[in-house]
Amino acid sequence: MGQLLLAVLLMAAIAQSPVASIAIYPSGYAHVAICEPVTASYPVNISLIGRPEGLTVIYSNGSPVPYTVSNGSVLLTPDANGTVCVNYYTFSIM
């Protein structure tokens, strides 16, 4: 799973646009990783795929990002420039 996250982070850094990856497991769960470049002090709204379980939001350096979840989206106001990654598991990807 660490290599998958690293690949997503590298693609996000190169493309400078939102990047999402989904890994579906035989159990029916899916791991979703959404990475997006952000600018400090500008609010960011990231739409989620499915209902999240075990959601984390971190900068590419591993620092946590404060966030709120509302109506199928993550809302955050970054305090630094860089890339933010939203990671979670879901049983419903629709």
N, C-alpha and C positions, 0 to 999 in steps of 0.2 A: 504494500500500500504506500510505503514511503517513496518508491520509485514513481508511482503514478502521480503523487502530489508534486514531486520534483518536476516531472514532465509538464504538468499543468502550469506550474509556476514559470518555467522557462518559456512555454508558449505564450503565456500572458505577458511576460516581459518583452518578447519579440514583437508580438502583434499590437500591444498597447490598446487592446479592446477586450470586452468581456469574453471569457473562455469558460465553457462548461464541459465537464466530463461526467459520465454516468457509468458505473460498473454494476452490473446486475448479478446477484449471487443465486445459487440454486435454491436457497431458502425463500426466495421471493423478495428479499430486501435489496435495495439499491443504495450504493454510496454515490452521493452527488457532491461534486466540487465545482464551485463557481468562483472564478478569479476575475477581478476588475481593477484597472488602474484608477487611483483616486488622487484628489488634490485636497490638501488640508483645508478645513473649515467649510467645504462645500458638501451639503448633504447628498447622500447616495441612497437610492432605493433599488434593491436587488430583488427581482421576482424569484420565488422559490418554485421548484418542481415537486409536487406532492406535499404531504404533511411531514415536516421535519421531526426527527428524533435525534437527540444527542448533537444538537447544532452548536458549532463553534465558528467564531469569526476572528481571523488573525491577519496581521500584516505578514508579508513575505519573510520577515526576519523572525517570526514566531511570537511577536508581541500581541496580546489580546486587544480587540477593538470593541468598545462599548456599542451595544446595539439593542434594538427592540424589534419584535416580530409582530406584525399586524396585517391581517387580511392577505395572507400568503406572500408577504414581502418582508425583507429585512431592511430596516431603516437605520442608517448610521451617519455620524458626522465625524469623519476622520480628523485626527490631530496631527497628521504627518502626510507628506506626499509618498506615493509608492503604490504597491499592489495589495489589495485586500482579498482574502480567500474565505469563502463561506463553505464549510464542510458539514455534511450531515448524512444520516441514513433515513430512508423512507420505505414504507411498504406499498405506497401508492405513488406512481410517477406521473399520474394524470392530474 
